[in-house]
Amino acid sequence: MSHFLEELEELIKRLLEMAGLVESAVHESVLSLTERSESRAQRVLLDEARINQMEIEIDDQATGLLARYQPMATDLRLLTSIIKINNDLERMGDLAVNIVERSLSLIRQEPVKPLIDIPQMARLAESMVRRSLDAFVKRDADLARGVLLSDDTVDDLRDSIYQELIGFMQRDPSTITRALDLILVARNLERIADHATNIAEDVVFFVKGIDVRHHAETRGESAIGGPHR
């Protein structure tokens, strides 16, 4: 099984390389909006093809390991988790591109409002992504459970942003297009947090062999909503 372990380590290395690209894409996408920077936006767009290609390669490598070595128990859970995490990372990359598309529209117009809550939401979503990946690397189910408990805070921020922007649109119809773009930015950040939650759930499954997607009571002291997938 030494060849299997060597290939598995290489696969994990590739997954973490992709994760670094995705984390950067998410971070840069929000900075493109807050700093009104087209260069940051273009950087995210340029990295999209690389992220997509890496997802295909990692998926092929993981399924190849499953087929050749037919691992069992922890190794099987690890490989299936890698396949799921790989998909979640690729989707985060897509969501970063979605944010950039809205950003490129918004930075050419007068701001609707000071950007305070969206950067706050972005910081929390990015923290969830980083902690979920740290939990995977460290095989730390408790760290992963902490990510799950952050999901409600992101949802609350999203709701607050939505309500404020709807108020702007009602008071001044000229803000509707820009406010809708900001609502979509918030929606994409919420979905990034959802994918971080998915990764945390996969870590708990990989480490503990427990599927927490449909059992909120096993996540921690606070009950969390249903599955994201």
C-alpha distance (Angstrom), angle and dihedral (degrees) to the residues before:
residue distance angle dihedral
M1 . . .
S2 3.83 . .
H3 3.80 90.7 .
F4 3.79 89.3 51.6
L5 3.81 92.0 52.3
E6 3.79 91.9 47.6
E7 3.80 91.7 50.6
L8 3.79 91.0 44.8
E9 3.80 91.5 53.4
E10 3.79 90.0 49.6
L11 3.80 89.9 50.0
I12 3.81 91.9 51.6
K13 3.80 89.5 48.5
R14 3.81 90.3 53.5
L15 3.80 91.6 47.3
L16 3.80 91.5 52.7
E17 3.80 90.7 47.2
M18 3.80 88.4 55.0
A19 3.81 90.1 45.7
G20 3.80 89.7 56.0
L21 3.79 90.7 53.3
V22 3.79 91.7 48.8
E23 3.81 93.6 47.7
S24 3.79 88.8 51.4
A25 3.82 91.6 48.1
V26 3.80 92.1 52.5
H27 3.81 92.0 47.1
E28 3.80 94.2 46.3
S29 3.81 92.7 46.2
V30 3.80 91.5 60.0
L31 3.81 93.0 42.4
S32 3.80 88.8 52.7
L33 3.80 86.6 62.0
T34 3.81 100.8 39.1
E35 3.84 93.4 43.3
R36 3.82 93.2 36.3
S37 3.80 87.7 -128.2
E38 3.80 121.2 162.5
S39 3.81 90.8 -176.0
R40 3.81 91.4 60.8
A41 3.80 89.6 47.5
Q42 3.80 92.0 51.5
R43 3.81 90.2 50.3
V44 3.81 89.9 58.8
L45 3.80 91.9 48.0
L46 3.81 91.5 50.2
D47 3.83 92.3 51.8
E48 3.81 93.8 51.2
A49 3.82 95.1 83.1
R50 3.81 91.7 49.3
I51 3.81 91.9 50.6
N52 3.80 91.3 48.8
Q53 3.81 92.0 49.4
M54 3.79 92.1 48.5
E55 3.80 90.6 51.7
I56 3.82 90.3 56.1
E57 3.82 92.8 46.7
I58 3.82 94.1 47.4
D59 3.79 91.7 47.5
D60 3.80 91.3 50.3
Q61 3.80 91.6 47.4
A62 3.81 93.2 48.6
T63 3.79 95.4 47.2
G64 3.80 88.9 46.5
L65 3.80 90.5 55.6
L66 3.80 90.4 49.3
A67 3.78 91.8 51.3
R68 3.81 97.7 44.3
Y69 3.79 101.8 40.8
Q70 3.83 104.0 23.1
P71 3.83 92.6 -150.5
M72 3.78 122.2 -159.0
A73 3.80 139.4 -150.9
T74 3.83 114.3 -5.1
D75 3.80 95.3 5.0
L76 3.79 90.8 52.4
R77 3.81 91.4 49.2
L78 3.80 89.8 48.1
L79 3.80 93.6 52.8
T80 3.78 94.3 46.0
S81 3.81 89.0 48.5
I82 3.81 90.7 50.8
I83 3.81 90.4 53.5
K84 3.81 90.9 51.1
I85 3.81 94.3 43.9
N86 3.79 89.8 49.0
N87 3.80 89.7 56.4
D88 3.80 92.6 46.8
L89 3.81 91.0 51.1
E90 3.80 92.0 51.3
R91 3.79 90.4 50.5
M92 3.82 89.8 51.2
G93 3.78 88.2 54.1
D94 3.80 89.3 53.3
L95 3.80 90.6 49.5
A96 3.81 90.8 51.4
V97 3.81 87.6 54.8
N98 3.81 89.2 50.4
I99 3.81 89.6 53.9
V100 3.80 90.7 49.2
E101 3.80 91.5 52.0
R102 3.79 89.7 55.2
S103 3.80 90.7 42.7
L104 3.81 92.9 54.6
S105 3.79 88.4 55.3
L106 3.80 95.6 44.8
I107 3.81 99.3 46.4
R108 3.80 90.3 60.8
Q109 3.82 91.6 58.1
E110 3.79 138.1 59.0
P111 3.83 111.5 -83.9
V112 3.78 117.1 -102.7
K113 3.81 91.1 -146.7
P114 3.81 141.2 -18.7
L115 3.79 109.8 -70.9
I116 3.79 105.0 -121.2
D117 3.80 108.0 122.2
I118 3.82 97.1 43.4
P119 3.84 92.6 55.2
Q120 3.82 87.5 47.0
M121 3.80 90.2 52.5
A122 3.80 90.0 46.1
R123 3.80 92.4 52.5
L124 3.80 90.9 52.4
A125 3.81 93.2 46.6
E126 3.82 91.1 48.1
S127 3.81 90.1 48.8
M128 3.80 89.7 52.5
V129 3.81 90.8 51.2
R130 3.79 92.6 48.1
R131 3.82 94.3 46.1
S132 3.80 93.3 46.5
L133 3.80 90.1 53.6
D134 3.81 91.6 44.7
A135 3.80 87.7 52.5
F136 3.80 89.2 52.9
V137 3.81 93.5 49.6
K138 3.82 93.0 45.3
R139 3.83 93.5 38.6
D140 3.79 86.6 -129.7
A141 3.81 113.8 159.2
D142 3.82 92.9 -177.9
L143 3.80 91.4 56.7
A144 3.79 88.5 49.1
R145 3.80 91.3 51.6
G146 3.80 88.8 53.9
V147 3.81 88.7 59.0
L148 3.79 90.5 53.4
L149 3.78 90.6 55.4
S150 3.83 91.4 56.3
D151 3.79 94.2 61.3
D152 3.80 96.1 84.4
T153 3.81 91.2 54.2
V154 3.79 90.4 56.6
D155 3.79 90.6 49.3
D156 3.81 90.7 50.6
L157 3.81 91.1 51.5
R158 3.79 90.4 49.2
D159 3.80 91.1 52.5
S160 3.81 91.3 48.8
I161 3.82 91.7 50.3
Y162 3.78 91.8 47.9
Q163 3.81 92.6 51.2
E164 3.80 93.8 48.6
L165 3.80 93.9 47.8
I166 3.81 92.8 46.5
G167 3.81 86.2 54.6
F168 3.82 90.6 53.7
M169 3.81 90.9 50.4
Q170 3.81 92.6 49.5
R171 3.80 93.3 49.4
D172 3.81 96.5 42.1
P173 3.82 118.7 20.8
S174 3.82 90.0 -167.4
T175 3.82 87.9 73.6
I176 3.81 95.0 56.1
T177 3.82 98.6 100.3
R178 3.81 94.1 44.8
A179 3.80 93.1 43.6
L180 3.81 91.0 50.4
D181 3.81 89.2 52.1
L182 3.81 89.5 54.0
I183 3.80 90.7 47.5
L184 3.81 88.2 54.2
V185 3.82 90.3 49.8
A186 3.81 89.3 53.6
R187 3.80 90.6 46.3
N188 3.80 91.4 52.9
L189 3.81 91.7 48.5
E190 3.80 89.3 51.5
R191 3.80 89.9 52.0
I192 3.81 90.7 49.5
A193 3.82 87.5 54.8
D194 3.80 88.8 49.1
H195 3.81 90.3 55.4
A196 3.82 90.1 48.7
T197 3.81 86.4 53.6
N198 3.80 89.3 51.5
I199 3.80 90.0 53.7
A200 3.80 91.2 49.0
E201 3.81 89.8 51.0
D202 3.81 89.3 51.4
V203 3.81 90.6 51.3
V204 3.81 91.3 53.7
F205 3.81 89.1 49.1
F206 3.80 93.1 47.4
V207 3.81 95.4 46.6
K208 3.81 101.2 35.0
G209 3.80 103.6 21.0
I210 3.82 88.4 -124.8
D211 3.80 122.9 131.7
V212 3.81 105.5 -145.3
R213 3.80 97.8 173.7
H214 3.81 94.5 99.2
H215 3.80 99.3 26.0
A216 3.78 110.7 71.4
E217 3.78 92.6 174.6
T218 3.80 91.3 65.8
R219 3.80 93.3 57.0
G220 3.75 97.6 71.2
E221 3.75 142.1 -68.8
S222 3.83 93.6 -50.2
A223 3.77 121.4 66.4
I224 3.77 113.4 -120.8
G225 3.78 128.3 -158.1
G226 3.77 125.5 -96.5
P227 3.80 129.6 -72.8
H228 3.78 122.4 -51.8
R229 3.77 97.5 -152.9
